[in-house]
Amino acid sequence: MCLILLDHGLDPGVGLVLGANREEAYARPSQGPDWRPDPPVFSGLDVLAGGTWLGVSQAGLVVAITNRREAWQGPSEPRSRGQLCYDTLRLVSAAEALDWAVEHLADHGYRPCNLLIADALTAGVIHVPGRPERRDLSPGRYVLTDGDIDDPNSQRVARAMELTKSSPAARIEDRLTQMERILADADPDAPDRERICRRGETSGTVSACVLALSEAGLDAAQYRYAAGPPDTHCFHDLSTQLQRGH
């Protein structure tokens, strides 16, 4: 399961700003963001299953996935949700990817998940606790974890919304820094499962990233990555690495 913050269409200069904490078993091997060959996307890599949890395509399409909390009652070896991210990133726009993903998910079985699809113009999420449920997102601020987007029953979502109440910063660099601080929040008074940045005995927040995309595409994109829990690990700027692969 992961936690995703999304600002979409809040001003004409920046199409989307996204922050994400990746939560996983500490023992599960993975690689940090880099350009992958097939399809050519900038993403982390789940070494065990070969998929990704978040990627950016050369066309400026962003696809991310979070696991849902519903129990799985399908085949013992369903299709890889991480591979679903890669398959979706083959599309050229969020509008096309949303249409494709709804049809694909209706015909193929995956463990319960949320598939977030966005570019500088369009954003939407598909909830998959069974039949796919698509929600197109109007301009605004959103939080996605292991339930529906902006889940009113999630204390993690409530905490994130509380932290995002302030107006977004005018400069994109400052807005990314705002998201970094939210992702690093580890409220000592809250149970671990309710914290933004989690640290359990065998699993928890293992990395984080923040990124910004505009209609200018990857040439003006920004991307920062923390190779560990963001409350103890610094974010490093990978923007040039992302732009060079374009």
KEVO-617997 format. One record per residue: x, y, z of N, C-alpha, C, CB in turn; residue in three letters; residue number from 1. Coordinates in steps of 0.1 Angstrom, whole numbers, plus 5000, padded with zeros to 4 digits. Glycine has a CB too. Example, Ala and Ser with C-alpha at 12.3 -4.5 7.8 and 13.67 -1.06 7.14 Angstrom:
2
n_px,n_py,n_pz,ca_px,ca_py,ca_pz,c_px,c_py,c_pz,cb_px,cb_py,cb_pz,res,n
5132,4943,5078,5123,4955,5078,5132,4967,5078,5113,4955,5090,ala,1
5128,4978,5071,5137,4989,5071,5129,5000,5079,5141,4994,5057,ser,2
END
This chain:
246
n_px,n_py,n_pz,ca_px,ca_py,ca_pz,c_px,c_py,c_pz,cb_px,cb_py,cb_pz,res,n
5008,4988,5000,5000,5000,5000,5009,5012,5000,4991,5000,5012,met,1
5004,5023,4994,5011,5036,4993,5002,5047,4997,5017,5038,4979,cys,2
5007,5059,4998,4999,5071,5000,5003,5081,4989,5001,5077,5014,leu,3
4993,5087,4983,4996,5096,4972,4988,5109,4974,4991,5090,4958,ile,4
4996,5120,4972,4990,5134,4973,4990,5139,4959,4998,5143,4983,leu,5
4979,5145,4955,4978,5150,4941,4972,5164,4941,4970,5141,4932,leu,6
4979,5174,4935,4974,5187,4931,4972,5187,4916,4983,5199,4937,asp,7
4960,5188,4911,4958,5188,4897,4951,5200,4892,4951,5175,4892,his,8
4956,5207,4882,4949,5218,4876,4947,5230,4885,4937,5214,4870,gly,9
4955,5232,4895,4952,5243,4904,4957,5257,4899,4959,5240,4917,leu,10
4966,5257,4889,4970,5270,4883,4974,5267,4869,4982,5276,4891,asp,11
4974,5277,4860,4977,5274,4846,4992,5271,4843,4974,5286,4838,pro,12
5001,5274,4852,5015,5271,4849,5019,5257,4852,5023,5280,4857,gly,13
5012,5250,4861,5016,5236,4865,5004,5227,4864,5022,5236,4879,val,14
5005,5217,4856,4994,5208,4854,4991,5199,4866,4996,5199,4842,gly,15
5002,5193,4871,5001,5185,4883,5013,5185,4891,4998,5170,4878,leu,16
5011,5184,4904,5021,5182,4914,5017,5169,4922,5023,5194,4923,val,17
5026,5160,4923,5023,5147,4930,5033,5144,4940,5021,5136,4919,leu,18
5029,5138,4951,5038,5133,4961,5034,5119,4965,5039,5142,4974,gly,19
5043,5110,4967,5039,5096,4970,5049,5090,4980,5039,5088,4958,ala,20
5044,5083,4990,5051,5074,4999,5049,5060,4994,5047,5076,5014,asn,21
5060,5053,4992,5058,5039,4989,5060,5031,5002,5069,5034,4979,arg,22
5050,5022,5004,5050,5013,5016,5051,4999,5012,5037,5015,5025,glu,23
5061,4992,5018,5064,4978,5013,5071,4970,5025,5072,4978,5000,glu,24
5071,4957,5023,5079,4949,5032,5094,4953,5031,5077,4934,5030,ala,25
5101,4955,5042,5115,4959,5041,5123,4949,5034,5120,4961,5055,tyr,26
5120,4936,5034,5128,4926,5028,5126,4925,5013,5125,4912,5034,ala,27
5116,4931,5007,5113,4930,4993,5122,4939,4985,5098,4934,4990,arg,28
5130,4933,4976,5140,4941,4969,5134,4950,4958,5150,4931,4962,pro,29
5140,4962,4957,5136,4971,4946,5147,4980,4942,5124,4980,4952,ser,30
5145,4987,4931,5155,4997,4926,5148,5010,4925,5160,4992,4912,gln,31
5156,5021,4927,5151,5034,4927,5148,5039,4913,5160,5044,4933,gly,32
5143,5051,4911,5139,5056,4898,5150,5057,4888,5133,5070,4899,pro,33
5147,5052,4876,5157,5053,4865,5148,5050,4852,5168,5042,4866,asp,34
5155,5053,4841,5148,5050,4828,5148,5035,4825,5155,5058,4816,trp,35
5136,5029,4823,5135,5015,4819,5132,5014,4804,5123,5009,4828,arg,36
5136,5003,4798,5136,5002,4784,5122,4998,4777,5145,4993,4779,pro,37
5114,4991,4784,5102,4985,4778,5090,4984,4787,5105,4971,4772,asp,38
5082,4995,4787,5082,5006,4778,5092,5016,4783,5068,5013,4777,pro,39
5097,5026,4775,5106,5036,4780,5100,5046,4790,5112,5044,4768,pro,40
5101,5043,4803,5095,5051,4813,5105,5053,4824,5082,5045,4819,val,41
5103,5064,4832,5111,5067,4843,5104,5062,4856,5115,5082,4845,phe,42
5110,5052,4862,5102,5045,4873,5111,5038,4882,5091,5036,4868,ser,43
5106,5035,4894,5113,5025,4903,5109,5011,4898,5108,5026,4917,gly,44
5116,5001,4903,5114,4987,4898,5113,4978,4910,5126,4983,4889,leu,45
5102,4970,4910,5100,4959,4920,5108,4947,4914,5085,4956,4922,asp,46
5119,4944,4920,5128,4934,4915,5121,4920,4915,5141,4933,4923,val,47
5113,4918,4925,5107,4905,4927,5096,4902,4916,5100,4904,4941,leu,48
5087,4911,4913,5077,4909,4904,5079,4916,4890,5064,4914,4910,ala,49
5089,4925,4890,5092,4931,4877,5084,4943,4873,5091,4921,4867,gly,50
5075,4948,4882,5066,4959,4878,5071,4972,4886,5052,4956,4882,gly,51
5062,4982,4886,5065,4994,4893,5053,4999,4900,5070,5005,4883,thr,52
5055,5008,4909,5044,5014,4917,5041,5028,4912,5048,5014,4932,trp,53
5050,5034,4905,5048,5048,4899,5058,5050,4888,5050,5058,4910,leu,54
5053,5055,4877,5062,5058,4866,5057,5070,4858,5062,5046,4856,gly,55
5067,5076,4850,5064,5087,4842,5069,5084,4828,5072,5100,4847,val,56
5060,5085,4818,5064,5082,4804,5071,5093,4797,5052,5077,4796,ser,57
5076,5091,4785,5082,5101,4777,5072,5112,4773,5089,5096,4765,gln,58
5059,5107,4772,5048,5116,4768,5043,5125,4779,5037,5108,4762,ala,59
5049,5123,4791,5044,5131,4803,5032,5125,4810,5041,5145,4799,gly,60
5030,5112,4808,5019,5105,4815,5024,5099,4828,5013,5093,4806,leu,61
5017,5101,4839,5020,5096,4852,5010,5085,4856,5021,5107,4862,val,62
5015,5073,4860,5006,5062,4864,5012,5058,4877,5006,5051,4854,val,63
5003,5056,4887,5007,5051,4900,4996,5042,4906,5009,5063,4911,ala,64
5000,5033,4915,4991,5023,4920,4992,5022,4935,4993,5009,4913,ile,65
4980,5020,4941,4980,5017,4956,4972,5005,4957,4974,5029,4964,thr,66
4976,4996,4967,4968,4984,4970,4956,4988,4978,4977,4974,4978,asn,67
4945,4981,4976,4933,4984,4984,4932,4973,4996,4920,4983,4976,arg,68
4924,4977,5006,4924,4968,5018,4914,4956,5016,4920,4977,5029,arg,69
4906,4956,5006,4896,4945,5004,4904,4932,5002,4887,4947,4993,glu,70
4898,4921,5007,4904,4907,5006,4902,4903,4991,4897,4897,5015,ala,71
4912,4895,4987,4912,4890,4973,4906,4876,4973,4926,4890,4967,trp,72
4896,4874,4964,4889,4862,4963,4891,4855,4949,4875,4863,4967,gln,73
4900,4860,4942,4902,4854,4928,4913,4844,4928,4905,4866,4919,gly,74
4919,4842,4916,4929,4832,4914,4941,4834,4923,4934,4832,4899,pro,75
4948,4823,4926,4959,4824,4936,4971,4832,4930,4964,4810,4940,ser,76
4972,4832,4917,4983,4840,4910,4977,4849,4900,4993,4830,4904,glu,77
4971,4860,4904,4965,4870,4895,4976,4878,4888,4956,4880,4902,pro,78
4972,4886,4878,4982,4894,4871,4988,4904,4880,4975,4901,4859,arg,79
5000,4908,4877,5008,4917,4885,5003,4932,4884,5023,4917,4881,ser,80
5000,4938,4895,4995,4952,4895,5006,4961,4891,4990,4955,4909,arg,81
5019,4958,4894,5030,4966,4890,5032,4965,4875,5043,4961,4897,gly,82
5029,4954,4869,5030,4953,4854,5018,4961,4848,5029,4938,4850,gln,83
5007,4962,4855,4996,4970,4850,5000,4984,4849,4984,4969,4860,leu,84
5008,4989,4858,5014,5003,4857,5021,5004,4844,5023,5006,4869,cys,85
5030,4995,4841,5038,4996,4829,5029,4995,4816,5049,4984,4828,tyr,86
5020,4986,4816,5011,4985,4805,5003,4998,4802,5001,4973,4807,asp,87
4999,5004,4813,4991,5017,4812,5000,5028,4807,4985,5021,4825,thr,88
5013,5028,4810,5022,5038,4806,5026,5038,4792,5035,5037,4814,leu,89
5021,5027,4785,5023,5027,4770,5014,5036,4762,5021,5012,4765,arg,90
5004,5041,4769,4994,5050,4762,5000,5064,4762,4981,5050,4770,leu,91
4995,5072,4753,5001,5085,4750,4995,5097,4758,5001,5089,4736,val,92
4984,5095,4764,4978,5106,4772,4969,5099,4783,4969,5115,4763,ser,93
4966,5108,4793,4958,5103,4804,4944,5099,4800,4957,5113,4816,ala,94
4938,5107,4790,4925,5105,4785,4924,5091,4779,4921,5116,4776,ala,95
4934,5088,4770,4934,5075,4764,4937,5064,4774,4945,5075,4752,glu,96
4946,5066,4783,4949,5056,4793,4938,5052,4802,4961,5061,4801,ala,97
4930,5062,4806,4918,5059,4814,4908,5051,4806,4912,5073,4819,leu,98
4906,5054,4794,4896,5046,4786,4901,5032,4784,4894,5053,4772,asp,99
4914,5031,4781,4920,5017,4779,4920,5009,4792,4934,5018,4774,trp,100
4923,5015,4803,4924,5008,4816,4911,5003,4821,4930,5017,4827,ala,101
4900,5011,4819,4887,5006,4823,4883,4993,4815,4876,5017,4821,val,102
4885,4993,4802,4882,4981,4794,4891,4970,4798,4884,4985,4779,glu,103
4904,4972,4800,4913,4962,4803,4910,4955,4817,4928,4967,4804,his,104
4907,4964,4827,4904,4959,4840,4891,4951,4841,4904,4970,4850,leu,105
4882,4955,4832,4869,4947,4832,4871,4933,4827,4859,4955,4823,ala,106
4882,4931,4819,4884,4918,4813,4895,4909,4819,4887,4919,4798,asp,107
4903,4915,4828,4914,4909,4834,4914,4910,4850,4927,4914,4829,his,108
4918,4900,4857,4917,4900,4871,4930,4905,4878,4914,4886,4876,gly,109
4928,4914,4887,4940,4919,4895,4935,4920,4910,4944,4933,4890,tyr,110
4945,4918,4919,4941,4921,4933,4936,4935,4934,4954,4918,4942,arg,111
4928,4937,4945,4922,4951,4947,4932,4962,4947,4914,4951,4959,pro,112
4930,4972,4939,4939,4983,4938,4932,4996,4933,4951,4979,4928,cys,113
4940,5007,4934,4936,5019,4928,4946,5023,4918,4934,5031,4939,asn,114
4942,5026,4906,4951,5030,4895,4949,5045,4892,4948,5022,4882,leu,115
4959,5053,4896,4959,5067,4893,4965,5070,4880,4965,5075,4905,leu,116
4959,5078,4872,4964,5081,4858,4962,5096,4856,4956,5073,4847,ile,117
4973,5103,4852,4973,5117,4851,4983,5122,4842,4974,5124,4865,ala,118
4980,5134,4835,4990,5142,4828,4987,5156,4831,4991,5139,4813,asp,119
4993,5165,4824,4991,5180,4827,4977,5184,4825,5001,5188,4820,ala,120
4969,5177,4817,4956,5181,4813,4945,5174,4819,4954,5180,4798,leu,121
4947,5161,4822,4936,5152,4826,4941,5143,4838,4931,5143,4815,thr,122
4932,5140,4847,4935,5131,4858,4923,5123,4862,4940,5139,4871,ala,123
4925,5110,4866,4914,5102,4870,4920,5090,4878,4906,5097,4858,gly,124
4911,5083,4885,4915,5072,4893,4904,5061,4890,4916,5075,4908,val,125
4909,5048,4889,4901,5037,4888,4902,5028,4900,4904,5029,4875,ile,126
4891,5026,4907,4890,5017,4919,4887,5003,4914,4880,5023,4929,his,127
4895,4994,4919,4892,4980,4915,4891,4971,4927,4904,4975,4906,val,128
4879,4971,4933,4876,4961,4943,4868,4950,4938,4868,4968,4955,pro,129
4866,4950,4925,4858,4941,4917,4857,4946,4903,4843,4939,4924,gly,130
4845,4950,4899,4843,4957,4886,4850,4971,4887,4828,4958,4882,arg,131
4857,4975,4877,4864,4988,4877,4854,5000,4878,4873,4990,4865,pro,132
4857,5009,4887,4849,5021,4889,4858,5033,4886,4843,5022,4904,glu,133
4855,5040,4876,4863,5052,4872,4857,5065,4878,4863,5053,4856,arg,134
4867,5073,4882,4863,5087,4887,4872,5097,4880,4864,5088,4902,arg,135
4867,5105,4872,4874,5116,4866,4876,5127,4876,4868,5121,4853,asp,136
4888,5133,4877,4891,5143,4887,4890,5157,4882,4904,5140,4894,leu,137
4882,5166,4888,4882,5180,4884,4894,5186,4891,4869,5187,4889,ser,138
4898,5199,4887,4909,5205,4894,4907,5206,4909,4911,5220,4888,pro,139
4918,5202,4916,4917,5202,4931,4928,5194,4937,4904,5196,4935,gly,140
4927,5192,4950,4937,5185,4958,4931,5172,4963,4942,5193,4970,arg,141
4939,5161,4962,4933,5148,4965,4943,5140,4973,4930,5140,4952,tyr,142
4938,5130,4980,4946,5120,4988,4941,5106,4985,4946,5123,5003,val,143
4951,5097,4982,4947,5083,4979,4956,5074,4987,4949,5081,4963,leu,144
4949,5064,4994,4956,5054,5001,4951,5040,4997,4955,5057,5016,thr,145
4945,5033,5007,4941,5020,5004,4925,5018,5003,4945,5010,5015,asp,146
4919,5030,5001,4904,5030,4999,4901,5039,4987,4897,5035,5012,gly,147
4889,5044,4987,4885,5053,4976,4893,5066,4978,4870,5056,4976,asp,148
4894,5074,4967,4901,5087,4968,4894,5096,4977,4902,5093,4954,ile,149
4902,5103,4986,4896,5112,4996,4887,5104,5005,4888,5123,4990,asp,150
4891,5092,5009,4882,5083,5017,4879,5089,5030,4890,5069,5020,asp,151
4866,5092,5033,4862,5099,5045,4864,5090,5058,4847,5103,5044,pro,152
4866,5077,5056,4868,5068,5068,4882,5066,5071,4861,5055,5065,asn,153
4891,5072,5064,4906,5070,5066,4912,5081,5075,4913,5068,5053,ser,154
4917,5077,5086,4924,5088,5094,4937,5093,5088,4927,5082,5108,gln,155
4943,5084,5080,4955,5089,5072,4951,5100,5062,4962,5077,5065,arg,156
4940,5097,5055,4935,5108,5046,4932,5120,5053,4923,5102,5038,val,157
4925,5119,5065,4921,5131,5072,4934,5139,5077,4913,5127,5085,ala,158
4944,5131,5081,4956,5138,5085,4963,5145,5074,4966,5128,5091,arg,159
4963,5139,5062,4970,5145,5050,4962,5157,5046,4970,5135,5039,ala,160
4948,5156,5047,4940,5168,5043,4942,5179,5052,4926,5164,5042,met,161
4944,5176,5065,4947,5187,5075,4960,5194,5072,4947,5181,5089,glu,162
4970,5186,5068,4983,5192,5065,4983,5199,5052,4993,5181,5065,leu,163
4973,5197,5043,4973,5204,5030,4963,5215,5030,4970,5194,5019,thr,164
4958,5219,5041,4948,5230,5041,4954,5243,5037,4943,5232,5055,lys,165
4966,5246,5039,4972,5259,5035,4972,5260,5020,4986,5260,5040,ser,166
4972,5272,5015,4972,5274,5000,4985,5269,4994,4970,5289,4997,ser,167
4985,5264,4982,4997,5259,4976,5007,5271,4973,4994,5252,4963,pro,168
5019,5268,4975,5029,5279,4972,5029,5283,4958,5043,5274,4976,ala,169
5033,5295,4955,5033,5301,4942,5044,5294,4933,5034,5316,4942,ala,170
5056,5293,4939,5067,5287,4932,5066,5272,4933,5081,5292,4938,arg,171
5069,5266,4921,5068,5251,4921,5078,5245,4930,5070,5246,4906,ile,172
5090,5250,4931,5100,5245,4940,5095,5245,4955,5113,5253,4939,glu,173
5088,5255,4959,5083,5256,4972,5071,5246,4974,5078,5270,4975,asp,174
5063,5245,4963,5052,5235,4965,5057,5221,4966,5043,5236,4952,arg,175
5068,5217,4959,5073,5204,4961,5079,5202,4975,5085,5202,4951,leu,176
5085,5213,4981,5090,5212,4994,5078,5210,5004,5098,5225,4998,thr,177
5067,5217,5002,5055,5215,5010,5051,5200,5010,5043,5224,5005,gln,178
5051,5194,4999,5047,5180,4998,5057,5171,5005,5046,5176,4983,met,179
5070,5174,5004,5080,5167,5011,5077,5166,5026,5094,5172,5008,glu,180
5074,5178,5031,5071,5179,5046,5059,5171,5050,5069,5194,5050,arg,181
5049,5171,5041,5037,5163,5044,5040,5148,5044,5026,5166,5034,ile,182
5048,5144,5034,5051,5129,5033,5060,5125,5045,5058,5127,5020,leu,183
5067,5134,5051,5076,5131,5062,5069,5131,5075,5088,5140,5062,ala,184
5056,5134,5076,5049,5135,5088,5048,5122,5095,5035,5141,5086,asp,185
5053,5120,5107,5052,5108,5114,5047,5111,5128,5066,5100,5115,ala,186
5034,5115,5129,5028,5119,5142,5031,5109,5153,5013,5122,5140,asp,187
5039,5112,5163,5042,5102,5174,5030,5098,5182,5052,5108,5183,pro,188
5019,5106,5182,5007,5103,5190,4997,5094,5183,5001,5116,5194,asp,189
5000,5092,5170,4990,5084,5162,4995,5070,5161,4988,5090,5148,ala,190
4986,5060,5160,4990,5046,5157,4998,5046,5144,4978,5036,5157,pro,191
5007,5037,5142,5016,5037,5131,5008,5036,5118,5025,5025,5131,asp,192
4997,5028,5118,4989,5026,5106,4982,5039,5101,4979,5015,5108,arg,193
4981,5049,5110,4974,5061,5107,4984,5072,5103,4966,5066,5119,glu,194
4996,5070,5104,5006,5080,5101,5008,5082,5086,5020,5077,5108,arg,195
5013,5093,5082,5016,5095,5068,5029,5087,5065,5018,5110,5065,ile,196
5039,5089,5073,5051,5081,5071,5051,5070,5082,5064,5090,5073,cys,197
5051,5058,5077,5048,5046,5086,5062,5039,5088,5038,5037,5080,arg,198
5062,5033,5100,5074,5024,5103,5070,5013,5112,5085,5033,5110,arg,199
5066,5001,5106,5063,4990,5113,5075,4980,5115,5052,4982,5106,gly,200
5072,4969,5121,5083,4960,5124,5089,4953,5112,5078,4949,5134,glu,201
5080,4949,5102,5085,4942,5090,5082,4950,5078,5078,4929,5090,thr,202
5074,4961,5078,5070,4968,5067,5067,4983,5071,5058,4962,5059,ser,203
5068,4991,5061,5065,5006,5063,5069,5014,5051,5073,5010,5076,gly,204
5071,5027,5053,5074,5036,5042,5089,5033,5039,5072,5051,5046,thr,205
5092,5029,5026,5105,5026,5022,5111,5036,5013,5105,5012,5016,val,206
5103,5045,5007,5109,5055,4998,5098,5066,4996,5114,5049,4985,ser,207
5101,5077,4989,5091,5087,4986,5096,5095,4974,5089,5096,4998,ala,208
5087,5101,4967,5090,5110,4956,5080,5121,4955,5091,5102,4943,cys,209
5085,5133,4950,5076,5144,4946,5079,5147,4932,5077,5156,4956,val,210
5069,5151,4924,5072,5155,4910,5062,5165,4905,5071,5143,4901,leu,211
5066,5173,4895,5057,5183,4889,5058,5182,4874,5061,5197,4894,ala,212
5047,5183,4867,5047,5183,4853,5037,5194,4848,5042,5170,4847,leu,213
5041,5200,4837,5033,5210,4830,5031,5206,4816,5040,5225,4831,ser,214
5023,5214,4808,5021,5211,4794,5033,5212,4786,5010,5221,4789,glu,215
5044,5217,4791,5057,5218,4784,5063,5204,4784,5066,5227,4791,ala,216
5058,5194,4791,5063,5181,4791,5075,5179,4799,5067,5177,4776,gly,217
5083,5169,4796,5095,5165,4805,5106,5176,4805,5100,5152,4801,leu,218
5106,5184,4795,5117,5194,4794,5117,5203,4806,5115,5203,4781,asp,219
5105,5205,4812,5104,5214,4824,5100,5206,4836,5094,5225,4821,ala,220
5100,5193,4836,5096,5185,4847,5105,5185,4859,5094,5170,4842,ala,221
5100,5183,4871,5108,5183,4883,5105,5170,4890,5106,5195,4892,gln,222
5115,5164,4896,5114,5151,4903,5124,5150,4914,5115,5139,4893,tyr,223
5119,5147,4926,5128,5145,4937,5125,5132,4944,5127,5157,4948,arg,224
5135,5125,4949,5134,5112,4954,5141,5110,4967,5139,5101,4944,tyr,225
5134,5103,4977,5141,5099,4989,5142,5084,4990,5132,5105,5002,ala,226
5154,5079,4991,5156,5065,4991,5154,5058,5004,5170,5062,4986,ala,227
5145,5063,5012,5142,5057,5025,5130,5065,5031,5154,5057,5034,gly,228
5126,5063,5043,5115,5070,5049,5118,5085,5049,5113,5066,5064,pro,229
5109,5094,5044,5113,5108,5042,5114,5116,5055,5102,5114,5033,pro,230
5111,5110,5066,5113,5117,5079,5127,5115,5083,5104,5111,5090,asp,231
5135,5106,5077,5149,5104,5081,5158,5105,5068,5151,5091,5088,thr,232
5153,5105,5056,5161,5106,5044,5158,5118,5036,5158,5093,5036,his,233
5169,5124,5031,5167,5136,5023,5162,5133,5009,5180,5144,5022,cys,234
5155,5143,5003,5151,5141,4989,5162,5146,4980,5138,5150,4986,phe,235
5165,5139,4970,5175,5143,4960,5169,5146,4947,5186,5131,4958,his,236
5174,5156,4940,5168,5161,4928,5173,5152,4916,5172,5176,4925,asp,237
5163,5145,4910,5165,5137,4898,5160,5143,4885,5160,5123,4900,leu,238
5157,5156,4886,5150,5163,4874,5158,5161,4862,5147,5177,4878,ser,239
5171,5164,4862,5179,5163,4850,5180,5149,4845,5194,5167,4854,thr,240
5180,5139,4853,5180,5125,4849,5167,5122,4842,5182,5116,4861,gln,241
5156,5127,4847,5143,5125,4840,5142,5132,4827,5131,5130,4850,leu,242
5147,5145,4826,5146,5153,4814,5155,5147,4803,5150,5167,4817,gln,243
5167,5141,4807,5176,5136,4797,5171,5124,4789,5189,5133,4803,arg,244
5162,5117,4796,5156,5105,4789,5145,5108,4779,5151,5096,4799,gly,245
5142,5121,4778,5131,5125,4769,5135,5125,4755,5125,5139,4774,his,246
END
